[in-house]
Amino acid sequence: MGTEDQPRVYAIVLNWNNYDHTRKCLQSLQMATYPNLKIVVADNGSVDRSGQRLQAEFSKYTFVFNDENLGFARGCNRGIRYAVSQEADYILLLNNDMEVEPDFLGPAIRIAEENADVGLVTGKILFGDRRNVIWSAGGYIHGLKIQGITPAWNQVDDGRWDKVVETNWASGAMLLIPRATLEKVGLLPEEYFFGAEEWDYSTSARKAGLRILYVPDFKGYHHAGASYKAGHPVLIVYNGMRNKMVYAQKHLSRPMWLAWKMLFRVYLQFGWPKRARWGCETEEDYQARLKAARLAFVDHCGVCKIELSDLERAGKAIGPTPTWGNGWGPMKGAEGGDSCAN
């Protein structure tokens, strides 16, 4: 079968101020043996000129430059729209801190081509610095915690996860999306700035009657947390807590959502203070994390798009002298009102 007879796959790699990781990712894609693979790099408003450096080095690839940091989903969607306009049969989402095996893509395409009801394909993702240890191998979304769970996480790759199986959740770090899924489900959900898009998209695909398959020979290596390490831990707390609320409101029934919201408030008041101490170096850091979680709860006002400016505003509010009132009422003193005002 010739190159043009193979399904046309467009890989979307999102770069943001991370030349080294993105370069390694693109170098690994250069070695891919799949014959009909195109590469699109979406630069998310990088200020370090990493996008321009990569474009000069990988001139055969297509580059899409966003004027600002749009977050993960919106940044990737710019690349996805371009790929669809080029008649892509499949979209491959690949984190810029991923490296792949040369023959990684073929098994995923074969499985997708053989199963018309498959909406997403996820693979065996191992740690970049421990290549015999699993980072993700499919999993499920915990309905109470609102958290993606992968049972194989941090387990030695000893053959227990070598079967093609149906799964409930596909990691966005390395995700194959058939064009038919985009036509039925739509683009990546843009309510989140970063994180939780994959839970949301997996849930939406399953609600649309599509299956998610885990394919172990669809393999790559994840230098996990590169984007998170570049961010402020307090804003990561704020963003993560808010994401849970957006997902819960969007995908739970209204009675379940109201019950979950009440339980989540109890957790933030009594459970989170214990967990928040993990990794804190100072009491100030600990108190900031507590405030970040409460601010996320107060700021949440429905399923809406969050902007970088909202995170920046939250950072100012979490600063040394924010006013919290009783800790749960309308937050005062933050600039710009609530985060859904845009």
Residue pairs with C-beta under 8 A, 6 or more apart in sequence:
2 35
3 35
3 36
4 36
6 34
6 35
6 36
6 109
7 36
7 89
7 90
7 109
7 113
8 36
8 38
8 86
8 87
8 88
8 89
8 90
9 34
9 36
9 37
9 38
9 88
9 89
9 90
9 91
9 92
9 105
9 109
9 176
10 37
10 38
10 39
10 40
10 79
10 82
10 83
10 86
10 88
10 90
10 91
10 92
11 29
11 37
11 38
11 39
11 40
11 92
11 93
11 94
12 40
12 42
12 76
12 79
12 80
12 83
12 91
12 92
12 93
12 94
13 22
13 25
13 26
13 29
13 39
13 40
13 41
13 42
13 79
13 94
13 95
13 96
14 41
14 42
14 44
14 72
14 75
14 76
14 79
14 95
14 96
15 22
15 41
15 42
15 43
15 44
15 46
15 50
15 51
15 54
15 96
16 43
16 44
16 45
16 46
16 69
16 75
16 96
16 227
16 230
17 46
17 47
17 48
17 50
17 230
18 46
18 50
18 96
18 97
18 226
18 227
18 230
19 48
19 50
19 53
19 54
21 96
21 97
21 223
21 226
22 41
22 50
22 54
22 96
23 54
23 57
24 99
25 94
25 95
25 96
25 97
25 98
25 99
25 100
26 39
26 41
26 54
26 58
26 61
28 98
28 99
28 100
29 37
29 39
29 94
29 100
30 58
31 102
32 100
32 102
32 103
32 104
32 105
33 102
33 103
33 105
33 106
34 103
34 105
34 106
34 109
37 92
37 105
38 62
38 83
38 86
38 88
39 58
39 60
39 61
39 62
40 61
40 62
40 63
40 64
40 79
40 82
40 83
41 51
41 54
41 55
41 58
41 61
41 62
41 63
41 64
41 79
42 63
42 64
42 66
42 75
42 76
42 78
42 79
43 50
43 51
43 54
43 63
43 64
43 65
43 66
44 66
44 68
44 69
44 70
44 71
44 75
45 66
45 67
45 68
45 69
45 70
51 63
51 65
54 63
55 61
55 63
62 82
64 78
64 79
64 82
66 75
66 78
68 308
69 75
69 308
70 78
70 308
71 190
71 192
71 193
71 194
71 306
71 307
71 308
72 172
72 188
72 192
72 193
72 194
72 195
72 197
73 187
73 188
73 189
73 190
73 192
73 197
74 188
74 190
74 305
76 93
76 188
77 187
77 188
77 190
80 91
80 182
80 187
80 188
81 187
83 91
84 91
84 179
84 182
88 179
89 178
89 179
90 109
90 112
90 176
90 177
90 178
90 179
91 176
91 177
91 179
91 182
92 105
92 174
92 175
92 176
92 177
93 172
93 173
93 174
93 175
93 176
93 177
94 100
94 173
94 174
94 220
95 172
95 173
95 174
95 222
96 226
97 128
97 222
97 223
97 224
97 225
97 226
97 227
98 125
98 173
98 174
98 220
98 221
98 222
98 223
99 128
99 220
99 221
99 223
100 174
100 219
100 220
100 221
101 219
101 220
103 217
104 123
104 217
104 218
104 219
104 220
105 176
105 218
107 215
107 217
107 218
108 121
108 123
108 176
108 215
108 217
108 218
109 176
111 118
111 121
111 164
111 213
111 215
111 218
112 118
112 121
112 176
112 178
112 213
115 211
115 213
116 180
117 209
117 210
117 211
118 178
118 210
118 211
118 212
118 213
119 177
119 178
119 180
119 181
119 184
119 185
119 205
119 206
119 208
119 210
119 211
119 212
120 170
120 175
120 176
120 177
120 181
120 201
120 202
120 205
120 210
120 212
120 213
121 170
121 175
121 176
121 212
121 213
121 214
121 215
121 218
122 136
122 138
122 167
122 169
122 170
122 171
122 174
122 175
122 176
122 212
122 213
122 214
122 215
122 218
123 174
123 176
123 214
123 215
123 216
123 217
123 218
123 219
123 220
124 134
124 136
124 137
124 157
124 161
124 214
124 215
124 216
124 217
124 218
124 219
124 220
125 134
125 135
125 136
125 137
125 171
125 173
125 174
125 219
125 220
125 221
125 222
126 132
126 133
126 134
126 135
126 157
126 219
126 220
126 221
126 222
127 133
127 134
127 135
127 221
127 222
127 223
127 224
128 221
128 222
128 223
128 224
129 223
131 221
132 156
132 157
133 154
133 155
133 156
133 157
134 150
134 152
134 153
134 154
134 155
134 156
134 157
134 161
135 150
135 153
135 154
135 173
135 222
135 224
136 150
136 152
136 153
136 171
136 173
136 222
137 150
137 151
137 152
137 161
137 214
137 216
138 150
138 152
138 165
138 167
138 168
138 169
138 170
138 212
138 214
139 148
139 149
139 150
139 151
139 152
139 153
139 167
139 168
139 169
140 148
140 149
140 167
140 168
140 169
141 147
141 148
141 149
141 168
141 169
141 199
141 202
141 203
142 148
142 149
144 260
144 263
146 199
146 244
146 247
146 248
146 260
147 244
148 169
148 171
148 198
148 199
149 169
150 169
150 171
152 160
152 161
155 161
161 214
161 216
162 216
163 216
164 213
164 214
164 215
164 216
165 213
165 214
166 211
166 212
166 213
166 214
167 212
167 213
167 214
168 202
168 206
168 212
169 198
169 199
169 202
169 212
170 198
170 201
170 202
170 212
170 214
171 198
172 197
172 198
172 201
173 220
173 222
174 218
174 220
174 222
175 198
176 218
181 205
181 210
184 208
184 210
185 201
185 204
185 205
185 208
185 210
186 204
188 197
188 201
189 197
189 200
189 201
189 204
190 305
191 200
191 246
191 250
191 303
191 304
191 305
191 306
192 200
192 239
192 243
192 246
192 306
193 239
193 306
193 307
193 308
193 310
193 311
194 227
194 239
195 239
195 240
195 243
196 240
196 243
196 244
196 246
196 247
199 247
200 247
200 250
200 251
202 212
203 247
203 251
205 212
206 212
207 251
228 236
232 315
233 279
233 285
233 289
234 285
234 288
234 289
234 292
234 315
234 318
235 292
235 311
235 314
235 315
235 318
237 276
237 289
237 292
237 293
237 296
238 292
238 293
238 295
238 296
238 311
238 314
238 318
239 296
239 306
239 311
240 296
241 268
241 292
241 293
241 296
241 297
242 296
242 299
242 300
242 306
242 339
244 264
245 261
245 264
245 296
245 297
245 300
246 300
246 303
246 304
248 257
248 260
248 261
248 264
249 257
249 261
249 300
249 302
249 303
250 303
252 260
264 297
265 297
265 328
268 293
268 294
268 297
269 328
272 290
272 293
273 290
276 286
276 289
276 290
276 293
277 286
280 286
280 289
288 318
291 318
291 322
291 324
292 314
292 318
294 324
294 327
294 328
295 314
295 317
295 318
295 322
295 331
295 334
296 314
297 328
298 328
298 329
298 330
298 331
298 338
299 310
299 314
299 331
299 338
299 339
299 340
300 339
300 340
301 338
301 339
301 340
302 340
304 339
304 340
304 342
305 342
306 339
307 342
309 336
309 342
310 336
310 339
310 342
313 334
313 335
313 336
313 339
314 334
314 339
316 334
316 335
317 331
317 333
317 334
317 335
322 331
322 333
322 334
323 331
323 332
323 333
324 331
325 331
325 332
